[in-house]
Amino acid sequence: MLGTLLTLLATALSLLVVDIIFSGVDLANFPAAMLAALVIGIVNSGVRPILSILSLPLNILTLGGFTLVINGLCFWLASLFVPGFHVTGLIAFLVAPVVLSIANTLIGNYFAEKFPDLTDN
């Protein structure tokens, strides 16, 4: 349970980093970041696998490049459900999810190193 909360916190902090880096990503406050982190997790576990299967031919043709579009769609879709979280612009749509993933990995690894008994690993 605490590991899940740490993962949620890491994603929220990563979203704040993305908000600082990209002008096309706007977060109103930290509670909006926490809610956005939760919704991104739900969208990534529910909608993303379906989109990945449906777009498999395009993904094969683009040698996996269409995955960036799927990540952007999921990121944008999550912003539709969270008040105070907005994604606008092509750069934010395509590159912000990549930066979110990198920042989330770094912050998640930091939490795993500092709190090894609380993480889900």
Protein Blocks (a to p, Z undefined) as FASTA:
>chain_A
ZZmmmmmmmmmmmmmmmmmmpmkbccfblmlmmmmmmmmmmmmmmmmmmmmmmmmmmmmm
nnomlmmmmmmmmmmmmmmmpghiacedjklmmmmmmmmmmmmmmmmmmmmmmmmmlpmZ
Z
